Amino acid sequence: MGKNKSSKNKLIIISNRLPVTVSRKKNQIIIKESPGGLATGLRSLKQKKKVLFIGWPGYIPRNSREKKYIQECLINDHQCYPVFLSRPELEKYYYGFSNRTIWPLFHYFSSLSTFEELEWKSYQKVNQKFLHIIMETAEPDNTFWVHDYHLMLLPELIRKVFPESSIGFFLHIPFPSSEIFRILPWRTEILEGLLGADLIGFHTYEYARHFLSSSLRLLGYEHEFGSISINNRIVRVDNFPMGIDVEKNNRLLADPEVQRETEHCRKLLGEENKIILSVDRLDYSKGIPQRLKAFELFLSKNREWHEKTTYIMLCVPSRTKVSHYRLLKEEIDRLVGKINGRFGTASWTPVNYIYRSRPFKKLISLYSAADIALVTPVRDGMNLVAKEYVAAKKDHNGVLILSGTAGSAEELGEALIVNIHNKNEVVDAIKKALTMPQQEKISRMKIMRKRIMEYDIKHWTQSFIKSIEETKNIQASREHRKLNQHGKTEILSQYKKSKKRLLLFDYDGTLISFSKKPEDARPDKELKRLLISLSKKTNNHVVIISGRDRNTMEQWLGDINCSLVAEHGSWLKILPKGEWERQVSIPFQWKYRIMPILKNYESRVPGSFVEEKEFGLAWHYRNTSPELGKMRSHELYDNLNEFLANTSLQLMHGKKVIEVRIAGINKGVSADHFLRMKDWDFILALGDDWTDEDLFKALPEGAFSIKIGYGPTEAGFYIESPTACRALLRELSKS
């Protein structure tokens, strides 16, 4: 399969299934475009750019000749590149890991999940198989959009091959809470696979929040407004509620055949008879047995509605070979028989049970005819049935009863929201829907329908692609500030030409990596050699500006011929005098009031500890559970911020530390002492967190400033890590 190089900047959409279906009928291969809303939405992108599809065609070729024929037809006629799967791969990758492990777990049915090593290995293998087709098809500047839980390893695999490419991923099912997700033995690999993308999309804010929580708790990645910094790359996490194909919906509603079918349905069941409708694929996540039990309770409590309402339950067969689904079908059959046997009469069947799929043309007639839609899944990523029902009510005459655990509940708040596990609540909602005043029905439905019409499937696809581009633009805008070889050359050139050099270095996170215990971050031999080498040069004045206490700095760095700044500027040791000078004078009684508050949080958050300095107190939470530490740090910050109002104390939230210190003391003020000493012709400042931003702001024009690590900064450049910082210092030392 050769590369399609006819167009650069292509959009390549990768999903488990292609938007076409391949089948065999009477010894003839049939290829048809899939009718689903997602396929329609994705195909709509072709209007703006060249789009290719990669996925399984839903068919296993009988021989190599048939395989080649299908491949050529798909590529030439449909721009679809097939990934052919064997029967063992389908069994282990698709029916196995995807649908016996991920599907139940992500829908909170952890007791139904299986964790088989062979199925996990097949999942890895098939994701690699998709990658091979991508490598044969794609170019580095292409945009990739990966879909759903079958391919959660693929973004990272693509990133390794095309590191500069734009990659989006969208999950069409829920993402569970971190407590559920961490049950998965391969949770780390799944998270890392997803984080290979530039943009990770979910249906709802709740699912995005769960993903961010898992990334923090399991991998230690913090986020700012839904953006995670990983290896100097931003990963954005956001919600994109999926819409429906509004154009198709409106076209069918205007179809005379659909209108006749709607009228026929109403007449068949009786004009005065109220129709309750549910449409589901056979799945334990849809809450079908719970719904039937609730309807049974409704009939037993409300005899006045007997022979005046009919429940049409359309159930589409699914995964009939899987034992859980066979048992579910048996339970549904039993419950329907029980209800119809208990309440039915010669002229009335309470539950009209339809166990087959219906074309959308027939389905929209049912939507139009139904007075009530009963959409009550136990858990659902979005549930487009709810949106299709709302879109079909052109006269706004209908009521939607919707489970609060369906993703669409976030958008359709005007529906009657219920808890499917509370039968009485569902019963009350059915009765309310049946007796709701006409004006209230119209008012609720009108609002929901307007929203559905605006945020359709095309809006969803286009907004996702636009967000990938925006994310890449953000990355590009920051990438130009990365210290590349050109920037290094400029710094080294200016350094060599200069006669009076001021070097201002932060310590922790800059010259040396963070340690779990602060006392373990003492300078190693190489760092001391570098600092001694730089400070020995007669043209250099080296200053180490740290938040550490002066005793530690003296013990670790006192034998180096450099100036030291302790506690962010509370103490200065300025060469050539070389004696510690206190920069503040304030009573110490405030410590006795703040210390109990910090000690309380130390006891509440295992792994945290309080550090007492001469002019400050610090609560460190680097060694705590990431999520707990982050939550408690915000809580402590808010409490202290209010407590310290109108005092001469300052509150600082640094990297995994909250510190209280004297106001007016910071690294920028400290640096000013040195900036005024001489007319420097070369200034270089290095720092890694927001406390160093004061230092960067204080620098004069023409100074070089470098942030260690990725993120918003006043610095002119950034580099990846303390290791990269050391490499720069080595080059300066050799100059």
Buried (B, 14 or more C-beta within 10 A) or exposed (E): EEEBEEEEEBBBBBBBBBBBBBEEEEEEBEBEBBBBBBBBBBBBBEEEEBBBBBBBBBBBBEEEEBBEEBBEBBBEEBBBBBBBBEEEBBBBBBBBBBBBBBBBBBBBBBEBBEBBEEBBEBBBEBBEBBBEBBEEBBBEEBBBBBBBBBBBBBBBBBBEEBEEBBBBBBBBBBBBBBEBBBEBEBBEBBBBBBBBBBBBBBBBEBBBBBBBBBBBBBBEBBBEEBBBBBEBBBBBBBBBBBBBBBEBBBEBBEBEEBBEBBBEBBEEBBEEBBBBBBBBBBBBBBBBBBBBBBBBBBBEBBEEBEBEBBBBBBBBEBBEEEEBBEEBBEBBEEBBEBBBEEBBEEEBBBBBBEBEBBEBBBBBBBBBBBBBBBBBBBBBBBBBBBBBBBBBBEEBEBBBBBBBBBBBBBBBEBBBBBBBBEBEBBBBBBBEBBEBEEEEBBEBBBBBBEBBBEBBBBBBBBBBBEBBBEBBEBBEEBBEBEBEEEBBEEBBEBBEEBEBBBBBBBBBBBBBEBEEEBEEBBBEEEBBEBBBBBBEBEEBBBBBBBBBBBBBBBEBBBEBBBBBBBBBBBBBBBBEEEEBEEBBEEEEEBBEEBBEBBBBBBEEBEBBBBBEBBBBBBBBBBBBBBBBBBBBBEEBBEEBEEBBEEEEBBBBBBBBBBBBBBEEBBBBBBBEBBBEBEEBBBBBBBBBBBBBBBBBBBBEEEBBBBBBBBBEBBBBBBBBBBEBBBEBBBEBBEE
